[in-house]
Amino acid sequence: MGCHMKKSLWQQILKGTEKVAQKVPAVQRKLEAEYAQVEETVRAKMRPPLPDLPEFNEIPEQGVSQEQILNWLRELRQREQPPWQSGHVSGTVYHGGEEHSEFLSEVYRLHSQSNPLHADLFPTTIKCEAEIVKMNARLLGADPNVEREQQVVGTVTSGGTESILMAMKTYRDWARAEKGITEPEVVAPSTAHPAFDKAAHLFGIELIRVPVRDDFKADVEAMHKAVNRRTIALVGSAPGYPHGVIDPIPQIAQIAQEYGLGMHVDACLGGFLLPWIEQLGYPIPPFDFRVPGVTSMSVDPHKYGYTPKGLSVVLYRGRNLRRYQYFTVTDWQGGLYASPTLPGSRPGALSVGGWSAIVSIGKQGYLEIARQIMETALAIRKGVEAMPDLYLMGEPTFIIAFGSHRFNIYLVMDQMALRGWRLVALQKPPGLHFAVTVRHTQPGVAEQFLNDLNESVEYVKAHPEEKGEMAPIYGMANSLPFRGVIDEVLKRYLDALYD
Ligand SMILES: Cc1ncc(COP(=O)(O)O)c(C=O)c1O
């Protein structure tokens, strides 16, 4: 509580200083010049001209033939596919194999009109969703033999963000109804996904971010100290997106149990991979419903479950908790209304596609893929560890995060980009990460990655005067204490995408 007060006061002072500074004309001019440069870079990178796809800023008078549209899209796909298809992109496309993708497209074709909102018309989608939830619960340590009320249950959502939103809304409504808490707070490590900030913003929750330790794991003691009578839930990640590090879930869950709080494990990224890695014999600390005190989890089949994009699952220990997620309207003139998650209508094809992906791959398929991913990740990890100018961040599993004490690591990212690679830029401290997927298990990809990384490092060392392309933007984001400026940069980035 004290820590949180201090932080917000400090932020207010900074914000006040920033507002005053931005009114000085010279500062204004300098900022506008910086913004313009960012906008130009963003536009060039994210909105390149696509001359083969005509522009429609209003609906064409006469419809374009389906054949023509398919030709345009096929042509562009040929150009957009190679970077991720060849395994040059961190995360993003988790399977992407030709046969698997064709199978999912065929399932989509069969169900493109299905909508689980109308359960009576589309019972196949409803069955698939219920089974996706059950299969995920079992995968994440749910005990099927507990009494009905205590079973792990859940719902399907559109993605990790929605699963986290739903869990946070659930805890808010649960704590209000059962504990009378009207100014709820959630305590999360600084590495937890921004979806928790979004949930806090949307649902009137105060998110207390607690800095992680030097090994990038949640600081359990500091989280304990942040708990007060308004706290409704604690958060841990398995693993966290930035460094791929698994938080000490049992210790956080113990605090949650001690105070009767909710405990959410964000396993969006790892929930569909860590169980197989564990079965393969790698040392994975306990992170799922086998841990007493874990009351909810988010897991994304659309990542390492290799389902179509737009499918996640939120799980709760106990039916009572899930009730707080639901939304019902009883007196609308349009009839009775009940929906389990944020949207109304939903794409049933994604649920049927998700079910089909999971059932077609099966346990043995997932195990085999996990084995290949871990072998690739270990090879990359070993290669990075052998580079004296780089250091590994934390204890990686399938995400390799690294930084440098010797030079600006973002320049390495720019050099890697010139060699066709897309890495993720981390901040506080500056670093890069590469999330290993099926794409990278192709022969030669890890070796090529390490060769290019070595070359990039050598180039940066030999050209200390070069500024790079994205490096100045990330450098600015890391060094500026005035976060309002960065906020404006991000909003202009979003503007540029829709211009
Ligand atoms: C740990 C973690 N949580 C949540 C999310 C959010 O998932 P989505 O992008 O599907 O909303 C991600 C996405 O990468 C993630 O890595």
The ligand as an SDF file (V2000), in Angstrom:
LIG
                    3D

 16 16  0  0  0  0  0  0  0  0999 V2000
    2.0100  -14.3090  -21.2140 C   0  0  0  0  0  0  0  0  0  0  0  0
    0.9870  -13.7090  -22.1230 C   0  0  0  0  0  0  0  0  0  0  0  0
   -0.1990  -13.3420  -21.6390 N   0  0  0  0  0  0  0  0  0  0  0  0
   -1.1590  -12.8020  -22.4120 C   0  0  0  0  0  0  0  0  0  0  0  0
   -0.9530  -12.5990  -23.7500 C   0  0  0  0  0  0  0  0  0  0  0  0
   -2.0390  -11.9630  -24.5780 C   0  0  0  0  0  0  0  0  0  0  0  0
   -2.4960  -12.8350  -25.5580 O   0  0  0  0  0  0  0  0  0  0  0  0
   -3.2900  -12.3330  -26.8670 P   0  0  0  0  0  0  0  0  0  0  0  0
   -2.3000  -11.5880  -27.6930 O   0  0  0  0  0  0  0  0  0  0  0  0
   -3.7740  -13.6010  -27.4530 O   0  0  0  0  0  0  0  0  0  0  0  0
   -4.4010  -11.4500  -26.4130 O   0  0  0  0  0  0  0  0  0  0  0  0
    0.2810  -12.9650  -24.3070 C   0  0  0  0  0  0  0  0  0  0  0  0
    0.5570  -12.7380  -25.7260 C   0  0  0  0  0  0  0  0  0  0  0  0
    1.6340  -12.9490  -26.2150 O   0  0  0  0  0  0  0  0  0  0  0  0
    1.2630  -13.5270  -23.4800 C   0  0  0  0  0  0  0  0  0  0  0  0
    2.4650  -13.8890  -23.9620 O   0  0  0  0  0  0  0  0  0  0  0  0
  1  2  1  0
  2  3  1  0
  2 15  2  0
  3  4  2  0
  4  5  1  0
  5  6  1  0
  5 12  2  0
  6  7  1  0
  7  8  1  0
  8  9  2  0
  8 10  1  0
  8 11  1  0
 12 13  1  0
 12 15  1  0
 13 14  2  0
 15 16  1  0
M  END
$$$$
